[in-house]
Structure formats: structure tokens, C-alpha cells
């Protein structure tokens, strides 16, 4: 278990160094007059782009609603696929699926850690 903690500590150190370098870089950009000028121009162009997108979005409202429905449907189907896969694996069955081009896919699992509240109730 100690090895696990050591790896975690090294990751935290590297992340801190990464944050420090990013902050220094952002400070250097903030000091650049030419960067500020280009950023302002870019902001104006983004605002114009958003106006155009909003106009076109209103014209395609029904298609975009359908797109949202399809996105939700895909999310639900992926969740169902995961549930079925996990059930089969727990029964000891081999799991693989094939697409229309005869490509075979196998399940992949990952482990992630999230910060815990140390056993304390969240406020």
C-alpha cells in the first residue's frame, strides 16, 4: 500500500509543478500588449460568431431538439451496454462485440480516485 501512496505523492508533485508553469505562462501573456490586442479582436469575432449561430440555431430548432433526444438515447443505450457487459463478466462469460466493418471490441475498465471527505458527513 505504501508504494501506492508514493506514486500518488509523485503525481501530486508533478501536477503542482505543472500548475506553477501554467501560471507563469499566463502572467507572461497578460503582460504582452500585442496579446491583449489580439485577444480583444478575437473576443469581438467570437461575439459576432455567436450572433450568427443563434440566428441559425433558431431556424433549426426542431432538428436541434431531435439531436438532443438522440444524444440522450445514445447515453441510455451506452449505459445499458455497460450494465449487460458487467453482468456477463460477473457470470464468467467472455464479452466482445462487432461493428458493421467486422471490427471486434472488448470491454475496457478504468480505476479513478476522487477526493473523499475522510468519513465526515458533507455539509
C-alpha positions as CSV (number, residue, x, y, z in Angstrom):
1,X,0.0,0.0,0.0
2,X,2.9,2.3,0.7
3,X,4.0,2.1,-3.0
4,X,0.5,3.3,-4.0
5,X,0.9,6.3,-1.7
6,X,4.3,7.1,-3.1
7,X,3.1,7.1,-6.7
8,X,0.1,9.3,-5.7
9,X,2.5,11.7,-4.0
10,X,4.7,11.9,-7.1
11,X,1.7,12.6,-9.3
12,X,0.7,15.5,-6.9
13,X,4.2,17.0,-7.1
14,X,4.2,16.9,-10.9
15,X,0.7,18.4,-11.0
16,X,1.9,21.3,-8.7
17,X,4.9,21.9,-11.0
18,X,2.6,21.9,-14.0
19,X,0.3,24.5,-12.3
20,X,3.2,26.7,-11.5
21,X,4.5,26.7,-15.1
22,X,1.0,27.4,-16.4
23,X,0.6,30.3,-14.0
24,X,3.9,31.8,-15.1
25,X,3.0,31.4,-18.7
26,X,-0.4,33.1,-18.1
27,X,1.3,36.0,-16.4
28,X,3.7,36.5,-19.3
29,X,0.7,36.6,-21.7
30,X,-1.1,39.1,-19.5
31,X,2.0,41.4,-19.7
32,X,2.1,41.3,-23.6
33,X,0.3,44.3,-25.3
34,X,0.1,42.5,-28.6
35,X,-1.5,39.5,-27.0
36,X,-4.1,41.8,-25.3
37,X,-4.9,43.5,-28.6
38,X,-5.3,40.2,-30.5
39,X,-7.4,38.8,-27.6
40,X,-9.8,41.8,-27.8
41,X,-10.2,41.3,-31.6
42,X,-10.8,37.7,-31.0
43,X,-13.5,38.4,-28.5
44,X,-15.3,40.7,-30.9
45,X,-15.2,38.0,-33.6
46,X,-16.5,35.4,-31.2
47,X,-19.4,37.7,-30.3
48,X,-20.2,38.1,-34.0
49,X,-20.0,34.3,-34.4
50,X,-22.3,33.7,-31.5
51,X,-24.9,36.0,-33.0
52,X,-24.8,34.2,-36.4
53,X,-25.0,30.8,-34.6
54,X,-28.0,32.0,-32.6
55,X,-29.8,33.1,-35.7
56,X,-29.2,29.8,-37.5
57,X,-30.0,27.8,-34.3
58,X,-33.4,29.4,-34.2
59,X,-34.0,28.3,-37.8
60,X,-33.0,24.7,-36.9
61,X,-34.8,24.4,-33.6
62,X,-36.7,21.2,-34.4
63,X,-33.6,19.5,-35.7
64,X,-31.5,20.5,-32.7
65,X,-34.2,19.2,-30.4
66,X,-34.1,15.9,-32.2
67,X,-30.3,16.0,-31.9
68,X,-30.7,16.4,-28.1
69,X,-33.1,13.4,-28.0
70,X,-30.7,11.3,-30.0
71,X,-27.8,12.2,-27.6
72,X,-29.9,11.2,-24.6
73,X,-30.9,7.9,-26.4
74,X,-27.2,7.1,-27.1
75,X,-26.3,7.8,-23.4
76,X,-29.0,5.5,-22.2
77,X,-28.0,2.7,-24.7
78,X,-24.4,3.0,-23.6
79,X,-25.4,2.7,-20.0
80,X,-27.5,-0.4,-20.9
81,X,-24.5,-1.9,-22.8
82,X,-22.3,-1.3,-19.8
83,X,-24.8,-3.0,-17.5
84,X,-25.2,-6.0,-19.7
85,X,-21.4,-6.3,-20.2
86,X,-20.7,-6.2,-16.4
87,X,-23.4,-8.8,-15.8
88,X,-21.9,-11.2,-18.3
89,X,-18.4,-10.7,-17.0
90,X,-19.6,-11.4,-13.4
91,X,-21.0,-14.7,-14.7
92,X,-17.6,-15.5,-16.2
93,X,-18.7,-15.1,-19.8
94,X,-16.4,-13.7,-22.5
95,X,-17.7,-10.4,-23.8
96,X,-16.9,-8.9,-27.3
97,X,-19.0,-7.0,-29.9
98,X,-18.5,-6.5,-33.6
99,X,-19.3,-3.4,-35.7
100,X,-20.5,-3.3,-39.3
101,X,-16.9,-3.4,-40.6
102,X,-16.1,-6.6,-38.6
103,X,-14.0,-4.8,-36.1
104,X,-14.1,-6.5,-32.7
105,X,-14.4,-4.5,-29.5
106,X,-13.6,-5.8,-26.0
107,X,-14.6,-4.0,-22.7
108,X,-12.1,-1.7,-21.0
109,X,-12.3,-0.8,-17.4
110,X,-10.5,2.0,-15.6
111,X,-10.0,3.0,-12.0
112,X,-10.2,6.6,-10.8
113,X,-9.8,8.1,-7.4
114,X,-11.8,11.0,-6.1
115,X,-11.2,13.1,-3.0
116,X,-13.1,11.7,-0.1
117,X,-14.4,13.7,2.8
118,X,-12.5,11.5,5.3
119,X,-15.6,9.7,6.5
120,X,-17.2,13.0,7.5
121,X,-20.7,13.9,6.5
122,X,-20.8,16.6,3.8
123,X,-22.2,19.9,5.0
